[in-house]
Amino acid sequence: MQYKIGVMNGDDIGHEVVPLAVEIMKASTTKYNNVAIDWVELPIGYKSYLDCGETLPQHTLDSLKYMDGWVLGPIGHAVYPKNDPKAINPHPIIRKVFDLHSNVRPSRSYVNVNSVQNDVDLIVVRENIEGFQPDRNVYAGTGEFMPTSDLAMSVRVITRRNSEAVAETAFKLAQQRRKKVTAIHKKSVFKMGCGLFVESCRNVAQKYPDVLYEEMHVDTSAASLVMNPQKFDVLVTTNMFGDILSDLTSGLVGGLGMAPGLCIGPKYSMAQATHGSAPGIVGKEIANPYALIMSGKMLLEWLGVQNKDSSLLNASQLIEDAVNHAIKKGMVTPDMGGEATTKEMGKAICSYVSNVHV
Ligand code: ATP
């Protein structure tokens, strides 16, 4: 099978972890003769701004249409020039343009990795293009505005279409796992917004009688996730709640470096770790590449499922095996309790992939 995968490094530690993740994806997929992948590097972020005056060149957006999926590194938009319309935060636009409605964010604990909780294996499925996020929740303009200098308003958008779409993603994932979905909401207060979200989840739940469905208030879930994360399998929730809870769940298993992610839409999928560009650790060789590498693994798995391509599924499993091996050997970065540099950890994973017999 023939695929095209886009590669966008993003900013700051993106330039350190994305090339390693892509090298590992290449090493795993070239193991299988019947898989051919065209890897296409595309400019984005601050480097692109310096090179060609735009953080999201039209050429990049146009090219993504011809990809099967892509890898996007973290974006450090906080330092982009404030008053230049060409210095925009690119990732909400990409999520919106390509209808990447579901953001799948797993958190898993490992025996040999520093973590607050053990035996954690859960996924937060976060709605990705509406909710409270004002930079993506309206067609034109912004979902936030100030009628006076002393009054700010933020509008939250909840649609039946996206709520059902994200619930579908959650139930499909749960079917492959421990068969439990928890819808997280605050419908006691947001009677219409969270009410519509929960109603949509209930509708979708009826199509999956083999999956146990439960509901939980977001505040209750925050405490419950800290105290008993083991009782969760797949959580599904609206954009802002999911943004916050997925950082919380990453904290349970070792921090943001342990938090991969995949943004999924009807046609395209984007590997994008949960963490930001972490400018404070750039160049120190301590950025944990786990999140980006496992995001890449998730992309290959998604493409394998979509295209019924067992070679891609095997390639994605190979990456997971290699990551497990590196963790077992302690070839991990300091945040995971090891002493390896970013490159050493990436190279250890890559060499396992390259040398193992398939
Ligand atoms: P954003 O606003 O885009 O979500 P942020 O700036 O709030 O991002 P991050 O950049 O995600 O936050 O990082 C917060 C902190 O987490 C960093 O300062 C760093 O210490 C840690 N961190 C994030 N990603 C990694 C990583 N891959 N490896 C090691 N530490 C990381």
Residues whose N, C-alpha, C, O or C-beta is under 5 A from the ligand:
A	BS01	ATP	I75 L256 G257 T274 H275 G276 S277 A278 G280 I286 A287 N288 D335
